[in-house]
Amino acid sequence: MITLYDYLDSGNGYKARLLLAQLRIPYRYVELDIMRGETRTPEFLAKNPDGRIPLLELEDGRLLAQSDAILWYLADGTEFLPTERYERALVLQWMFFEQYSHEPYVATPRFIMRHFAADSPRRAELPKRQAQGRDALAVMERHLADHSYFVAERYTIADIALYAYTHVAGDGGIELAPYPHLRAWLARVAAQPLHVGLLDQPPKH
């Protein structure tokens, strides 16, 4: 059985949990508290020198880090990843957008607001990051004005990658009310079969 090392509040880990659930793949879940340094132990660093979750351990012991790489590995050969060359490239385009233009400005404000005190120096980052987060959501809103999903008019891992932190953007002070097309897309993703929530406890195996 594969093993997922993760932290339940992590949207990046949630991407893998959501796809694993929708693929009906059983897995062993190992919770590591990033706020207590549990990803910085010698034991974990031996598995992932970057000291980050999520980390996927395959049945043969091989390891795969980075949430979007994990999504790609799990989705390859399934309905969640197109087979046509251009459409596959579009999936990557949106996944790169998520990591470069979206995650630092939508996920990070959420992390700061959920895990750092009101007087933390990290709070000073919020206004600029939130503004850039709204810019990223505006890009998504424009695309979704004419599309039901991000690629090929169907649900793919591009949607999973972008959904993970977008649907909880409000936790980071970025309200979703100004983006009606994006909110409609969020509802479509949440209605997908076998959908699970970010904070749902993974099944025990």
N, C-alpha and C positions, 0 to 999 in steps of 0.2 A: 504494500500500500504506500502511496506517496504521502509525504509529510509537508505541511505548510507551517512555517514559522511566521508568526504574525502578531499584531497588536490590535485588539478588537476595534479601537477607535480610529484606526488607520483607514483612510479611503483608498490608499494604494493597495493595502491588503484586501480590502473589500472587493476590489476588482476581481481578484483571484477567487475569493469565496463565492461571489455571485456567479462567475462562469462555471466554477466547479459544480455548484448546485444545479445550474441549468443544463450542464452536460451529464448530470447524475453520476459524477465520479466520486466515489468514496475516498476520503482522505483522513489522515491523522492530523489533528490541529494542536500546535504547541504555541501557547500564549507567552509572549515575552514582553515585559513591561519596559517600554523605552524610557519612561520617566525615572525608572530605578536603575538604569544602566544595564539591563539584562541582555542587550545586544552588544555590549562592550566587554563581555567576559572572554577569557582566552578560549573557552570551549566554542562559543559562537563565532568569534573572529577566525577560528580555524576553518569554519564552514564558509563564512563570508567576511573577508578582510575589510570590506567597506562598513561593516557593523550596522547594517540596515535591514529592516524587514519591508516587504515580505521576502521570504526565501523559500523556494520549492526544492525539496529533496526527493529525487526520483527513487523508484524501488531498487535500482541498481547502485544507489549511492551518489549518482551525479547530482550536481547542485546548479540551480538557476536563480539568479537575482534579478532585480528590476521588474516592477509590476507589469510594464507593457511587454517586456520580453516573455514573462510568464504567460500573459494573455495570448500572445502569438503562438507560443509552443502548444498550449492547451487547445487552442482553436483550430490549429492547422488540420485540414482534412475534415472539418465539421462545417455545419451550416453557418457558423458565426464568423467565418472568414471566406470571402469570395475566392473563386478559383481563377477568375479572369485577371490578366496581368495588370491592366490599368486600375481596376477596382481594388486590387490588393495594394497598389501603390497609394491610392486615395486613403485606404485605411491607415497606412503608415503616415501619410500626410497629417491626418487628424490626430493620430497618437503622438506625433512629434509636436504638433501644436499644443496638445494637452500638457506635455512635459515642459515645454519651453515658455509658452505664452499664457498658460492657464494655471497649472498647479502651483507655481510659486506665488501667485497673486490671488488665488481663490482658496487653496488649501492652507497656505501659511497663515493668513489672518485667522482662519478657524482654529488652527493649532495654538496660536498666540492667545486668542481670547479664551480658549478652553483650558489652557494649561499654565498660563502665567498670570500672576497677580496684577491687579489694576495699576500698581505702582512700578511694575517691571519696566526696565529700559526698553525691552522689546516692543512695548506698546507704541513707542515712537515710530515704528515701522508702518503702523496700520494705515494711516491716510494714503500714503503713496501706493502701498500694495493694494489696498481696496480700490483705488482709482484704476489701477492697471487690471485688476480683476473685472471691474465693470467693462473695461475695454474688451477683454476676452469674451465676456458674455454677449457683448454687442456684436462681435464677429459671429458667434454662434446664432444669435437671433436673426441676423441677416440671412444666413444660410438656411435656417429652418423656416423662414418665411415662404420658401419655395420647395422645401423638401420635408418628408416625414421623418427621415433618419439621415445620418451623415453620409452614408455611402450606399449606392445601389438601391435606394428606397426600401431598405430592409434593415433589420436589427443586426448589428455586427459588433465586434469588439471595439470598434471606434466609438460606438455609443456607450458601451460599458466603461471605457476609459474616461470619457467625458462626463458621464453620469455620476461617477463615484463621489466627486467633490462638488459638482454643480448643485446637486439636489440638497446639499446641506450648506450652501453658500451663506445662507442667513446666519448660521452659527458664527461666521466671521464678519458679520456686519454688512454683508452685501445682499441687499434685498432683491428678490426675484420678480417683484410686481411689475417693473418696467419692461419685462420681456415675455409677452404673451405667447409667442411662438415657441420659445424655449420651455415655458411652463407646460404647454401642450405636449411637447416632446417628452418632458419628464414623466408626464402621466402615461404616455405610450410605453415608455421603458418600464415603469413600475407595474404595468399591466401584463408584461411578458410572462409566459408560463414559467413556473418554478422560481419566480423572483423571491429574493430574500432581502431583508433589511440590513443596513450597515452594522447595527448593534445586535443583530440576532446571533445568539450563541450557535456556533457550528455544531453539527451533530457529532456525537461521540461514537467512535468505532473501535 
